Amino acid sequence: MNIWLLEDDPAQAELLSHWLVEAGHIVTHYATGAAIMGELGRGGFDLLILDWELPDTSGIEVLADVRATCPGTCPCCLSPSAMRKPTSSAPCPTERTTTW
């Protein structure tokens, strides 16, 4: 599976990438929302793993852009943030979002 990982914390990105590669996946890491959004048009991913909070945006905002740019093309997963105090009170969008 070709997985795009959006994670701004280098240690978290390295750990997640390691686990996923060990499981046989191909991982492309992006550290900012702008970086991954610039690549969305080319596609080529099977799964997106999005960090909840990023320096330049939020995972929710990236998810909304993904849904607009690539409707119905891939599953997305939002990873929890390790932040001590929430910096965003943006609600998770319920339309077109699947929870498990």
Summary of the structure (lengths in Angstrom):
residues: 100
radius of gyration: 13.0
end to end distance: 20.3
largest distance: 35.9
contacts: 247
relative contact order: 0.20
helix: 34%
strand: 21%
